[in-house]
Amino acid sequence: MFHAPALRSWISSSRSPIIMASKSKTHRLHQLSGTALQSIAKRPRTITTESYMKDAFANYAGYLNELNEKRERVVKSSRDITINSKKVIFQVHSRDNKEEVLKKAEADLEAVKDQYISRLVKELQGTDFWKLRRAYSPGVQEYVEAATFCKFCRTGTLLDLEELNAGLLPLSDPAIEPLQINVFDYLLGLADLTGELMRLAIGRISDGELEFAEKICRFSRDIYRELTLVVPLMDNNSDMKTKMDTMLQSVLKIENACLSVHVRGSEYTLLGSSDPSFLMGVPDMQS
């Protein structure tokens, strides 16, 4: 007969190697399966991350290349606007048949808008055109100067920003955000206007049109006075401050010329000269 404790001891001793072997095999299988799962899980994650980074940088590079190409086209359009707007201004200064010259200048200004401003509008409409403002601002300022100059010579009044932008709306697609001249570029162009008004006033004085010269003087003085109130409130107004100094010099030259005509009116009549250089305070009409 077998005693129960001895029997249990024999069974446990006889089965323990089998149980331990099965446990060790199971543990190794778990280790192998866990390692395989980890390697399978890590490998696709690394590939996906690298692919995502490559795609992201490719998109950034494409965006920057497109932006640089657009900037070059915008700079070219701005240069064309500047050149042709200057031609309009030079025409207005002509003293021969002023009415015909003004009509021709207005027609050329319309051509500048239809040919060159329209190209700029199509290039920038519907985009974040403020990012490229530095590229097209010089051309827009020159166009503002030419447009306001023609408007004053025709009506004696100022072309405001709302009226100027209204003329650009037909150039834009109604379904897309239109390109509009911002207030800052308008004021910078308006500051340049006083230099052309100074040259116009000197020319009209030499032609004997004293009343028109005085009208120019009052108009230029009003512009300068109003801008002195606005400029201190503007952000990033370093360009405007520089132009304000030049504007003041132009206004002073117009005032000195008109004053000289009144003070020395008899001499002006006796001389009958078309050369205004004798006027006090105006040593150089082109400066």
Salt bridges, closest charged atoms under 4 A:
ASP80 OD2 - LYS76 NZ 2.85
ASP80 OD2 - ARG119 NH1 3.11
GLU99 OE2 - ARG154 NH1 2.80
GLU106 OE2 - ARG154 NE 2.99
ASP108 OD2 - LYS104 NZ 2.86
GLU110 OE2 - LYS113 NZ 3.07
GLU123 OE2 - ARG73 NH2 2.76
ASP128 OD2 - LYS131 NZ 3.57
GLU142 OE2 - LYS86 NZ 3.61
GLU163 OE2 - LYS151 NZ 3.56
ASP185 OD1 - ARG133 NH2 2.76
ASP192 OD2 - LYS243 NZ 2.76
GLU196 OE1 - HIS93 NE2 2.76
GLU196 OE2 - ARG199 NH1 3.77
ASP207 OD1 - ARG95 NH1 3.98
ASP207 OD2 - LYS98 NZ 3.49
GLU209 OE2 - LYS98 NZ 3.62
GLU209 OE1 - ARG204 NH1 2.97
GLU214 OE2 - HIS262 NE2 2.39
ASP222 OD1 - ARG225 NH2 2.92
GLU226 OE2 - ARG225 NE 3.99
ASP239 OD2 - ARG134 NH1 3.37
GLU255 OE2 - ARG221 NE 2.84
GLU267 OE1 - ARG264 NH2 2.76
